[in-house]
Amino acid sequence: MLALLLRLSDPARTRPDDFISSWAAGHLVASGANPYDPDAVLAVQRTANWTKEIPYRVGRVLWYALNLGACLLSADLLCRFYRGPQWLRAMSWPLIFTFWPAVIAVRTGQISALVLLGVAGFLYLTDQRRWIAAGACLPLVAIKPQLLHLFWIAILAWVVRERRWRVLAGAIACTLAAVAVTMLMNPAIVPQFLHMAAYDAPQAPASTLGTALRLAIARLTGREDFWLQFVPPALSLFWFVPYWRRHRESWQWRERASAVLIVSLAATAYGWIYDQIVLLVPVIEVATTRAGADRQARLSIAIGFLVINAVILAMNVADADPFCYIWVPFAFGGWWAVAMKRVQNTSDEAA
């Protein structure tokens, strides 16, 4: 495994991937420069000697290890959270390597695995009633704050209703500590980030309904309206508000997390295939509960999972346009709903 990671991390053999931007941004932060300046980031990338730059290769290996570790730890925490059997925790490794959004996230050097770890840590630690530690996981989720907008609203509503102020305290304290450490190297990091957020929208076509709506209107009118990207997240509130009202009296994250995460990903303003790694949450939920289904149901659940991932794999090999992955959260959401229904039907018949 180490030999494979070293080979993949050698820029002389493997074309640099998304990690190159993070690596360059890290160099800019360490030197006190603006890591959100695309020209500065590109300059660092172009001036680096990729065939001899040992720090890049070492950093890439460590990033592979961090992402793989985050995936494995997330799967283990989620198995515990959903009360999975011991053997399933041991199967976390092969499960992750058949869940293709996770493979893409790790292979491309993305940071989405840390978002997954933040979600998994929060869910597990709330179940353990370790409120401050649960809140301390949320800055990882905030790495991509737009990705799970309904999850954030659900957390805030739950904190206020249940008066779990220590969750909020843990989140704020950990966020301030992370910002303070970064500001020691670059005191202007906060205004630089705010400027980027306000004026530097992502250029790559996101795999979202907002992109589909924006492109459709642009084709009809000949004009690009950026605000259309945020219409689906706004509309998703029409689902969440009644959902929260219906379940708030007996809100249990074990029963509600998957639905909130799936709808968040389906309606997010910006998201790509590697961000669908967060769907490991409903995948683990199904994996831990499918033991209660009959043999035919277990087989159909497994086949559905493999078919979805096989299509993603084929698209990835064919280098499909990022926008074409728009169907993924809907496919996994439908698979999760059907799988949980099959398990519930089996349980009812057994009763």
C-alpha positions in Angstrom: 0.0 0.0 0.0 2.8 2.4 0.9 4.6 1.7 -2.4 1.3 2.4 -4.3 0.8 5.7 -2.5 4.4 6.7 -3.2 4.0 6.0 -6.9 0.7 7.9 -7.0 2.3 10.8 -5.2 5.2 11.1 -7.6 4.5 14.0 -10.0 6.9 12.6 -12.5 4.7 9.5 -12.9 1.2 10.8 -12.0 -0.3 14.1 -13.1 -0.9 16.4 -10.1 -4.5 16.5 -9.0 -6.7 18.7 -6.8 -4.2 18.4 -4.0 -1.8 20.7 -5.9 -4.1 23.6 -5.1 -4.2 22.8 -1.4 -0.4 22.3 -1.4 0.1 25.7 -3.1 -2.3 27.4 -0.8 -0.5 26.0 2.2 2.8 27.5 1.0 1.1 30.8 0.6 -0.4 30.8 4.1 2.9 29.8 5.6 4.6 32.8 3.8 1.8 35.2 4.8 0.4 35.6 1.3 -3.2 35.3 0.2 -4.1 31.6 -0.4 -7.4 32.7 -2.0 -5.7 34.6 -4.8 -5.9 32.3 -7.9 -3.0 34.0 -9.6 -0.8 33.5 -6.6 -1.8 29.9 -6.3 -1.2 29.3 -10.0 2.3 31.0 -9.7 3.3 28.6 -6.9 2.1 25.7 -9.0 4.0 26.7 -12.1 7.3 27.6 -10.5 7.5 24.4 -8.5 9.7 21.7 -10.0 7.4 18.7 -9.8 10.0 16.2 -10.7 12.3 17.1 -7.8 10.1 18.9 -5.2 10.3 16.4 -2.3 7.9 18.4 0.0 5.1 18.0 -2.5 5.5 14.3 -2.8 5.8 13.9 1.0 2.7 16.1 1.4 0.8 14.1 -1.1 1.5 10.8 0.7 0.5 12.3 4.0 -2.7 13.6 2.4 -3.5 10.2 1.0 -2.9 8.7 4.5 -5.0 11.4 6.2 -7.9 10.9 3.8 -7.9 7.1 4.0 -7.7 7.4 7.8 -10.6 9.9 7.8 -12.7 7.5 5.7 -11.9 4.4 7.9 -12.5 6.3 11.1 -15.8 7.7 9.8 -17.0 4.3 8.8 -16.1 2.9 12.2 -17.8 5.8 14.1 -20.9 5.4 11.9 -21.0 1.6 12.5 -20.9 2.3 16.3 -23.5 5.1 15.9 -25.9 2.8 14.1 -25.2 -0.1 16.5 -23.6 -2.2 13.8 -22.3 -5.7 14.5 -18.6 -6.1 15.2 -18.0 -7.9 11.9 -19.3 -5.0 9.9 -16.8 -2.7 11.6 -14.1 -5.0 10.3 -15.5 -4.8 6.8 -15.2 -1.0 6.7 -12.1 -1.1 4.4 -13.7 -3.1 1.5 -16.9 -1.2 1.9 -15.2 2.1 1.4 -13.4 0.8 -1.7 -16.7 -0.2 -3.3 -18.3 3.2 -2.5 -17.0 5.1 -5.5 -17.6 8.7 -4.4 -15.1 8.0 -1.5 -12.6 6.5 -3.9 -12.8 9.6 -6.2 -12.5 11.9 -3.2 -9.3 10.2 -2.0 -7.8 9.7 -5.4 -8.3 13.3 -6.5 -6.9 14.8 -3.4 -10.1 16.5 -2.3 -10.9 17.6 1.3 -14.4 16.1 1.4 -13.3 13.1 3.6 -12.8 15.6 6.4 -16.3 16.9 6.0 -17.5 13.3 6.3 -15.4 12.8 9.4 -16.9 15.9 11.0 -20.4 14.6 10.4 -19.6 11.1 11.7 -17.8 12.5 14.7 -20.8 14.8 15.5 -23.3 12.0 15.2 -21.3 9.5 17.3 -20.4 12.0 20.0 -24.0 13.3 20.4 -25.1 9.7 20.8 -22.5 9.4 23.6 -23.8 12.7 25.1 -20.3 14.3 24.8 -21.7 17.6 23.8 -18.6 19.8 23.7 -16.6 17.2 21.7 -19.6 16.8 19.3 -19.6 20.5 18.7 -15.8 20.5 18.2 -16.4 18.2 15.1 -18.5 20.8 13.3 -15.6 23.0 12.1 -14.7 20.1 9.8 -18.2 20.2 8.4 -17.8 23.9 7.9 -14.9 23.3 5.5 -17.6 23.3 2.9 -20.4 25.2 4.6 -22.8 25.3 1.6 -22.8 21.5 1.1 -25.0 20.5 4.0 -27.2 23.6 4.6 -30.2 21.6 6.0 -27.9 19.7 8.4 -26.7 23.1 9.8 -30.3 24.3 10.2 -31.3 21.0 11.9 -28.3 21.3 14.3 -29.2 24.8 15.2 -32.9 24.0 15.7 -32.0 21.0 17.8 -29.5 22.9 19.9 -32.1 25.6 20.7 -34.9 23.2 21.4 -32.9 20.8 23.5 -30.8 23.6 25.0 -27.6 21.8 24.1 -25.5 25.0 24.5 -22.3 23.0 25.1 -22.5 21.7 21.5 -22.5 25.4 20.3 -19.7 26.2 22.7 -17.6 23.4 21.4 -18.1 24.4 17.8 -17.3 28.1 18.5 -14.3 27.4 20.6 -12.8 25.0 18.1 -13.5 27.3 15.2 -11.9 30.3 17.0 -8.8 28.2 17.9 -8.4 27.1 14.2 -8.7 30.6 12.9 -6.3 31.9 15.6 -3.6 29.4 14.6 -4.0 30.3 10.9 -3.9 34.1 11.7 -0.5 33.6 13.4 0.8 32.8 9.9 -1.5 35.1 8.0 -3.2 37.9 10.0 -5.3 38.9 6.9 -6.8 35.4 6.3 -10.3 36.3 7.4 -10.9 39.3 5.1 -9.1 37.4 2.3 -11.6 34.5 2.7 -14.6 36.9 2.8 -13.5 38.6 -0.3 -13.1 35.2 -2.1 -16.5 34.1 -0.9 -18.2 37.3 -2.1 -16.4 37.8 -5.5 -14.9 34.5 -6.6 -17.7 32.0 -7.3 -16.7 28.5 -8.5 -16.2 28.3 -12.2 -16.5 24.6 -12.8 -20.1 23.4 -13.4 -21.3 22.0 -10.2 -23.3 18.7 -10.2 -26.4 20.4 -8.8 -30.0 21.4 -9.6 -29.0 25.0 -9.3 -26.5 24.6 -12.2 -29.2 22.9 -14.3 -31.6 25.7 -13.6 -29.0 28.4 -14.3 -27.9 26.8 -17.6 -31.5 26.3 -18.7 -32.5 29.9 -18.0 -29.3 31.1 -19.7 -30.1 29.1 -22.8 -33.6 30.6 -22.9 -32.7 34.2 -22.1 -29.0 34.4 -23.1 -28.2 35.8 -19.7 -26.5 34.2 -16.7 -28.2 34.8 -13.4 -25.9 33.7 -10.6 -28.6 33.8 -7.9 -30.4 30.9 -9.6 -27.7 28.6 -8.1 -29.3 29.2 -4.7 -33.0 28.5 -5.6 -32.9 24.8 -4.9 -31.4 25.3 -1.4 -34.1 27.8 -0.6 -36.8 25.5 -1.9 -35.5 22.7 0.2 -36.7 24.5 3.3 -40.3 23.7 2.2 -39.3 20.1 2.8 -37.3 20.6 6.0 -39.7 22.9 7.9 -42.6 20.4 8.0 -40.2 17.5 8.5 -38.7 19.2 11.6 -42.2 20.1 12.9 -43.3 16.5 12.5 -40.3 14.9 14.3 -39.0 17.6 16.7 -40.8 16.2 19.7 -38.8 13.0 19.4 -35.9 14.0 17.3 -33.2 11.3 17.2 -30.2 11.8 15.0 -30.0 8.0 14.3 -33.4 8.1 12.7 -33.2 11.5 11.0 -29.6 12.2 9.9 -29.7 10.3 6.6 -32.8 12.0 5.3 -31.5 15.5 6.1 -28.1 14.8 4.6 -29.5 13.3 1.4 -31.9 16.2 0.8 -29.0 18.7 1.6 -26.8 17.1 -1.0 -29.6 16.9 -3.6 -30.4 20.6 -3.2 -27.0 22.1 -2.4 -25.9 25.2 -4.3 -22.4 23.8 -5.0 -21.3 20.2 -4.9 -19.4 17.7 -7.0 -19.1 13.9 -7.1 -16.4 13.7 -4.5 -18.6 15.6 -2.1 -21.1 12.7 -2.3 -18.7 10.9 0.1 -21.1 12.2 2.9 -23.6 9.7 1.5 -21.6 7.1 3.4 -23.8 7.9 6.3 -27.0 6.4 4.8 -24.9 3.6 3.2 -23.7 2.6 6.7 -27.2 2.9 8.1 -28.5 0.5 5.4 -25.5 -1.9 6.0 -26.1 -2.0 9.7 -29.9 -2.6 9.4 -30.0 -5.0 6.4 -29.3 -7.9 8.7 -32.9 -7.6 9.7 -34.1 -8.2 6.2 -34.8 -11.5 4.5 -32.3 -13.0 2.0 -34.0 -11.7 -1.1 -34.2 -8.2 0.3 -30.5 -8.3 1.3 -29.5 -9.4 -2.2 -31.5 -6.7 -3.9 -30.1 -4.0 -1.6 -26.5 -5.2 -2.4 -27.2 -5.3 -6.1 -28.7 -1.8 -6.1 -25.6 -0.5 -4.3 -23.2 -2.1 -6.7 -25.1 -1.0 -9.8 -25.1 2.7 -8.7 -21.4 2.5 -8.0 -20.6 0.7 -11.2 -22.3 3.5 -13.2 -20.2 6.1 -11.3 -17.1 4.1 -12.0 -17.9 3.9 -15.7 -18.5 7.6 -15.9 -15.3 8.3 -14.0 -13.2 6.1 -16.3 -14.9 7.8 -19.3 -14.0 11.2 -17.8 -17.6 12.4 -17.9 -18.4 16.1 -17.4 -18.7 16.9 -13.7 -22.3 18.1 -14.2 -23.3 14.7 -15.4 -23.1 13.3 -11.8 -26.2 15.4 -10.8 -28.2 12.2 -10.5 -26.0 10.6 -7.8 -27.6 11.9 -4.6 -31.1 11.1 -6.0 -30.0 7.6 -6.9 -28.5 6.9 -3.4 -31.5 8.6 -1.8 -33.9 6.4 -3.6 -31.8 3.3 -2.9 -31.7 4.2 0.8 -35.5 4.8 1.0 -36.3 1.5 -0.7 -33.7 -0.4 1.4 -35.0 0.9 4.7 -38.6 0.1 3.6 -37.6 -3.4 2.7 -36.0 -3.9 6.1 -39.1 -2.4 7.8 -41.4 -4.7 5.9 -39.4 -7.7 6.9 -39.4 -6.7 10.5 -43.2 -6.2 10.4 -43.7 -9.6 8.9 -41.5 -11.2 11.5 -43.5 -9.5 14.3 
